[in-house]
């Protein structure tokens, strides 16, 4: 493909579009071809001074095209990660074991009572955040808004409170069961 040094003719532009469309068509899903080709053409127009300086304009154009194809897949990966994160949004969920015992009404060996009692012996700051988010199913973002806190602050506070709760559960019930629990952990400080 030859390019005029000062301007492109209409037939050159159409040939370029056709060649790029074919190149992209074999590398991307069909519904993305037009968008990526348009993105490539926009880059060529924006960087026409680089194109003029290129010793091999066709190689330069197809290097841009390869880059845009890679960008498409990179963007798809980021979008997939974002969609997965939306589907598993930690601000809308409670931990599985708490969720199961409270929402299903199935109090497995008194776990609900034990958790409630242990939480009540914890510091007020931990009690408030654990009760709101884990027991009352308040979203983390809503808790942050209600308490005039930044969301990252709420996320770190709930993680620390859950860790302290977990540590208390482990020290209270080292075997992992409540079968022989004597409720001695309720008065831990």
QUIDA-V967450 format. One record per residue. PSI is psi as a letter, one per 20 degrees, with the letter a starting at -180 (none if undefined). D_FIRST is the distance of its C-alpha to the first C-alpha in Angstrom with 2 decimals. Layout:
BEGIN
psi->[PSI PSI]
d_first->[D_FIRST D_FIRST]
END
This chain:
BEGIN
psi->[p q p q h h r p r g h g g h g g g g g g g g g h h i i r q h i i g g g g g h h g h g h g g h k h h h g h i p h n h g g g g h g g g h g h g g g g h g h g g h h g g g g g h h h l o i i j q r q g h g g g h g h i j o n o k j g g g g g g g g h i i r q h g g g g h g g g g h h j k p q h h g g g g h j l q q g h g g g h g h g g g h g h g g g g g g h g m h i j q j g k p j j h i h j q none]
d_first->[0.00 3.81 6.73 10.16 12.67 15.29 14.05 11.43 12.06 13.29 10.89 7.86 10.33 11.31 8.08 7.96 11.65 11.58 9.52 11.84 14.77 14.43 14.20 17.18 19.06 19.74 21.03 23.15 25.88 24.81 26.69 24.77 21.17 21.15 22.79 20.57 17.31 19.11 20.15 16.67 15.55 18.83 18.33 15.00 16.95 19.98 18.38 16.08 18.07 17.16 13.44 14.09 16.13 13.84 13.31 10.19 8.69 6.88 10.37 12.14 10.87 11.82 14.95 15.84 15.38 17.63 20.03 20.34 21.02 23.64 25.04 25.49 27.54 29.40 30.32 31.43 33.67 35.21 35.79 37.41 39.63 40.56 41.43 43.48 45.24 46.06 47.51 49.61 50.45 53.41 54.78 55.57 57.11 60.22 60.62 61.01 64.60 65.81 63.94 65.45 69.01 69.07 66.94 68.17 71.76 72.12 73.96 73.45 76.65 77.21 73.88 73.57 77.00 76.32 73.03 74.63 77.56 75.47 73.24 76.42 77.54 74.33 73.77 73.52 69.90 68.96 71.15 69.52 65.93 66.67 68.74 66.29 63.07 64.28 67.43 66.73 62.99 62.03 58.34 57.65 55.87 58.92 61.28 59.32 59.58 63.26 64.16 61.90 59.99 56.36 54.81 54.08 57.78 58.87 56.59 58.04 61.60 61.43 60.03 62.87 65.45 64.24 64.44 67.99 68.88 67.48 69.44 72.59 72.07 71.54 74.66 76.64 75.63 74.48 74.67 72.19 74.73 77.23 79.79 82.09 81.14 84.22 82.44 83.17 79.69 80.38 82.29 79.75 78.88]
END
